[in-house]
């Protein structure tokens, strides 16, 4: 058992376990918690494929009477997926395989990163395995969210940097490192924090005159271009949002202004999200041991202590700045995983000398616990998180094909502003709350009248409360579909008196 854990082939066992535990769910449509994030990612990829592969023009479905161009994160993940659509035809299951590919890169990258930090293969396997079976990553590892790509490139960015530190004569590793961090930051800005320990280590090396002028110029030029590209993109994205007025993608900081609510979020993050979703209970054991080892062995004297400390402080600042999001969006904490599981690996090193079979059992237990935490809550019948009419292929196809995809519709209630559009393959207007379609807009018209005047031709209603509202009766020109969840009808032409 000891030889197996320390054998390089053990990494492939880890990757095989990841694939095996996710195979049953690879044909699932977007579903369960954060289905809105999956839907908007998939819709933007689909829009790229159908409306032109211009990566500078992110398009959303809740576009009203516009072309839908608005600001978002850089479409690195969406563009790759759209390219697959172009090459092989549109199939949303490609997103799960694409995410799984990046998921495997995350696990393999963490393994090689820990090896690069001079940890033994068995300890590197422990850190990478436990990170791979972090329940939050276990769930999102096959979901259509750009964070999976960003996390993969950030982990490999760290690996390439430490590879360069050992072989400073090969500048390619430094360039690859900074390029990966730049892609991470473009894809999701918070992943730029992974560059903090790199920057601290590099500055310290400069002070100690460990680098040649050529190395310094290469690092500054590559790093500057990476940061500049991130800032330029998000300024550009902000200008697109201001020009279009479409605010479906949030790229602004969202601190919590109510301190009581803020304390509730922080408490939940610490006593629930951290141990249950990010670390997992086996990871929590390793994390606790890692903190204890750090104090006992005075690791504050270690060369990595200051870079890690500043990294921690930056992540804490980020957490507080985005605190409102942390209440419901645990995947915003995925950037913490490399740091958390570095500490976990240190802790597992103190457990390893006992008996190797204990380590093997702990790794197997972590996989079982992640599976048990995620599958019943998110991947079984009754946990779809969407209407069954959207989940079932037959009714979904029927809803998609009722009218051409180019038909502007009004749909709701849909708080996400994207789920109804994605599953019906439509674009147009949306109302979020029951009855909101009859509220007045800025021009004195009701929302439904304004939508009709601006081109809405069909209504997709998705709530029985809407079905029973008599105010819809004058707007029914021709019924196209109706079941217990969805009601679709043609709207009368603009200008008619109701």
N, C-alpha and C positions, 0 to 999 in steps of 0.2 A: 504493500500500500504506500509506503514511504517513497519507493522508487517511482510509482505511478504519479503521485501528486507532484513530484519534482521533475517529471519528464515533460519535455516540450509538447508532446502529443496530448497532454492533458488539456491544453488550450482548445484543441479541436473537439474534445469531448464536451467542453463548455459550450462551444458554438453549436454543436450538434444538439445539445439539450435545449438551447434557445429555440432552434428551429422546430424540434420535436414538440415542445410545449405550446407552440403557436400555430402549428399546421391546421388544427381543427377550425381556426377562426379566419383563415386567409381569404375566404370567399364572402365574408360578412360585409355588408354595406356600412357606411359610417353610422355609428350607433353609440348609445350610452352617454356617460358623462362627457362633457365638452364636445358633443356631436356638432355643435355650431361651429367650432374651430375647424373640425374636420371638413364640414360642408363648405365653408368659405374657402378653404385651401383648395379643395377639389373643384369648386366652381371657377376659381381664378385660373387654375390649370386648364380647365375645359374652355374657358373664354380665350386663353392664349391660343389653344389649338384651333378653335373655330373662327376667331376674329383677327387672326394675324399674330405671328410670333414676335411681337415687339415687346421686349422685356421692360422697356421704358414706359409702357402703358398698361399698368395694372387695371383690370376691369372687374367690377362687382356686378351682381345681379340686381340688387336694389338700386336701380339707376334712374327710376322714374322715366322722364322723356329725354334723358341724356345718353351719351355713348358709354357711360359707366366708368370712365377713366378717373381714377382717384389715387391718392397716396397710400402706400402700404410698406411693409418691410420689403427688402429686395427679393425678387421672385426666383431665388436660386433653386429651391425645392420644386416650386410650381413649374419652372421652365423645364427642368429635367423630366417631370411627369408629362408635361405637354408634348415634349419631344417623343416620349414613348407612345403617346396617343397618335402622333403623326406617323410614326413608323409602323405601328402594329394595330392601329384602330383604338377607339376609345373603350376603355374598360377600367372602371374604378378600382378593381382588384389590383391593378398594377401599383397603385399607391401603397398597398400593404406590403408587396414584395420590395418596393423601393425603400420603404421605411425599414423593413427587416434587414435589407442590405446595410443601411447606415447603423442600425442597431448592432449588427455583427461587427461593424467597424469600431463602434464604441467599445464593445467588450474586448476585442483584440487589441485595440489601441491602449486601453487601460492596462492590459496585461504587459504589453511591451514598455509602457511608460514606467510601471513599477519595477520592471527588470532594469530599465535604464537608471533608476534611482538606487541601484545596487541591492535590491531586495532579492532573496532567493526565489527560484521559479515557483516553489510551492506557495510562498507568501504572496507572490505576484498573482498566482492563480486564485488565491483566496480573495484578494482585493477586487480583482476583475470579476470573478464569479458572483460575489455578493453584490457588486454594483449592477451586474447584468440582471440580477434577480431582485433588485430594488422594486417593490410593487408598482411604484409610479412609472418607472421606466419599462417594467414588464408589460404594463397596459399600453402606454403610448408608443412602445417600440414598433408596433405595426400600424399605428394610426397616421393619418395624413396631416401631420403637423410639421412645420419647418424646423421646430426646435430639435428634432432628431438629427437632421443634417448639421445644424449648428453645434450640437453637442459632440458629434463625431469629429468635425473639423477642429474643434477646440481641444479635444483630447489628443489628437494627432499633432496639433500645433505644439503642445507641451512636449510630446515625445520628440519631435524633430529638433526642438531647442536643446534638450538635454543630449541628444545625439550629436548636435553641433558642438556643445561644450566639451565633449570627449574627443571630437575630431575637428578642432577649430580651423584646420587647414582646408576643410571642405565647406566652403561658404554656401553651397546648395542647401544644406540642412537648415541654416539660418533663414534663407529666403523662403524655403518651404514652410518653416514654422510661422513666420510672419504672414505669409500668404494665407495659411489655414486660419489664423486668428482673424485676419481681415474678412475672410468669407463668413466666419462665424458672426462677426459683428454686423456685417451687411444683412445676413439672414435674420438675426435677432440681436439688437444692439447690446443687450445685457451680457452677451457672451464675450464682448470685448474685455470684460473683467478677467478672463483667463490670461490676457496679456500682462496683467499686473505683476505676477511673480517673475515673468520673463523680463519685464522692464527693470525691476529691482535688481535682479541678478546681473543684468547687462550693465547697469549703471555702476554697480559695485565692482564689476570687472574692469570697467573703464578707469575708475578711481585707482584701482590697483595696477593699472597699466598692463593688463593681461592681453589686450587686443591691439592689432596693428591698425594704422590709419584706414587701410582698405576695409577691414572688418567693420570699423565704426561707421564709415561712410555708407557701406552697404546696408547696415542695420538701420541707420537713421533714414536713409532714402526709402527702404522698403517699408519700415514702420510708419514713416510720415505719409507715404502714399496710401497705406492701408487705412490709417486713421482719417486722412483727408477724404478718401473714397466713401467711408462710412458717414462722415459728417455731411458730405456733399449729397449723398443719396437721401438722407433723412430730411435735409433742407428742401431738396427737390420734391420729396414725398409730401412734405408739409405744404408746399406751394400748390401741388395738385389738389390736395384736400380743400385748400382755401378757394381755388378756382372752381372746383366742381360742387362744393358743399356736401359731398358724400363722405360721411364719417364712419363707414362700416369698420374700418381697420383702425384700431387705437394705437397711435404711435406717440402718445404724450404720457408723461409721468402722472401717476394717480395716487398721491399720498392720502392717508386717511385723516380728515380734519377733526373728527369726533374722537377724543382721546379715550373715551370709554369703549367705543367700538374698536378702536385701535388696540387696546389692551386685550379685548376678547379675541381678536384675530391673532395677536402674538401668542397668547396663551394656547390657543388651539394649534398654532404652528409648532410650538415647542412640545406640548404634551401629547399631541395626536399625529399631526402630519409628519414631523421629523422621525419618530420611532416607527410609526405604522406604515407610512407611504414612501418615505425617502430611504431610510436605512433598512427597514425590515427588522424583525426582532433578533435575528442572528447578527445582522449588521450592527444593531444597537449594542449587542454584547461586545463586538470587536471595537466599536467606537468608544465605549466606556473604558475598555482595557487600553486603547490607544491614548486617551487623555491621561490615564493613570501612569502609563509608561513614560509619557512625555515629561511629567513632573518628577517621577522617580529617577529617571536617568538624566535629568537635566538637559533635555533636548533643546532648551532655549539657547544652548551654546552651539547647536548644529548650524551649519552654513545655510540651511534652508529655512531656519526659524523666522528670520525677519521677512523674507519674501512671502512666506505663508501667512504670517501675522498681518501684513498689509493687505494681502489678498482677502483674508477674513474680514478686515475692517471695511474694505470696499464692498464686499457682498452684504455686510450688515447695512451699510448706507443704502445700497440698492434695494434691499428688502424693505427698509423704512420708507423710501421714496415711492415704492410700488405697493405699499401696505394694503391699500384697498383691494387690489387685485389678489393679494395673497389669501384673502378670505375664502375665495371660491376657485382660484386658478392655481392649483398646486403645481402644475407643470411649469409655472414661472420659476419654480425652485430647482428645476433640473440643472441649471448651471452650477449648483452647489455640489453635485455628485462627485466630480473628480477630487475635490478637496476633502469631502466627507470620507470617501473610501480610501484615500491615502492614509487618513488617520485610522480607519478600520484595519487596513493592512498592517500598520504598525502594531495595533492591538493583537491581531491574529498571530503575529510573530512571537508574542509572549505565550500564546496558547500552544503553538506548534510543537515545542519540545516535549510535550506530554506524550501523546500517542497519535500517530498519523491517522489512525482510523477514526479518532474523534473529529479531526478536521474534515475527513471525508463525509462523516455523518452530518456535521454542521452544514456543509455545502449542499448536501442532498436535502436537508431540512429547509434551508433557505429557499430552494426551488419549490418545494411542496407548499411552504407558507405563502409565497408569492402567488402561486397558482390558486391556492385556496382563498386568498384575499381578493383576487381580481375576478376570477371566472364566475363564481356565483353572483357577485354584485354587479357585473358589467357585461358578461357574455353568455347569459342563459336566457331562455324565454321569459318574458315579463320585464326584462331590463333593457329593452331596445332604446328607450329614450326618444323615440320618434313614433309617429302614428303607424299602426299596423298596415294601413293603406300604402304608406311609403316603404315599409319594410318588405312587404310581400311583392315579389317580382311582377306578378300578373297585374295587380291593381296599379302598381307604380308605372308599368309600361302603358297601361290604359290612360292614366292621368297625363303622362307625357305626350301621348299621341292624340289627345282630344283636339288640339289646335296646333298649328305650326309653332316651332320654337321662337320664331320672330315676333309672335303676337304679344303685344304688351298686355300685362294682366295686373290686377290688384289682388292681393292675397293677405290673409290674416285670420285670426290674430296669430302673430309670430314675433315673439320678443327678440329673437335672434336677428331677424331681418334677412336671413339667408337660407334657413332650413327648407321652408316651403318652396322657395325658388329653386334650390338645388335639386330636390327630389321630383319636382314637376318639370324641370328643365325649361324654366321660363324666366322672364325678366320684367321689371316694371316697378309697381308701387306696392307698398306694404304698410299695414297698420299693426301695431304691437299689442294693443289691449282690446278686449271685447267692447264693442260699441264705439270704438274710436273712429271708425269709418265715417261716422255722422257728426264728428266734432268739427268745429270751424277752423280753417287754416288762416294764414296771415292775410289772404285776399278776401276774406269774408265768405268764401265758399266752403261747403263741407268737403272733407277729404275725398269722399267718393265722387262728388261732382267735379272737383278739381282734377282728379285722376282721369275721369272720362274726357274732360275738356283737353287734357294733355296726351290723350291717345290710348288709355286703357280700354280694352275691348272685351275682356273676359274676367270674371271673378272666380277665384279659388278660395272658398271659405273652409276653415278647418276647426270649427267649434260648434257643438250643438246649440250653444247660447246664441250664436249668430243665426243659425237656422230658424230659430223661433222668434227672431226680431222682425216684426211686421214692416219695419222701415225698409227692408230689402225688397218687398213685393213690387214696388214700381220700377225697380231696376232689373227685373228678370225679363229679358227679351226672349231667351230660349234656353231651357235647361239642357245641359249636356251630360251631367253625371251627378249621381247622388247615392251615398250610402250613409252609415251612421257616423262617419268621421269627416267626410269631404263632400262639399256641394259645389258644383261647377256650373256656371251659366253665362251666357252671352249678355253683355250690357247693351243698353240702347245707345244710339248715336249721340254725339255731343250736341248740345243745344236744345234737347227735349226738355219740356217742363215736367217736373215730377210732382 
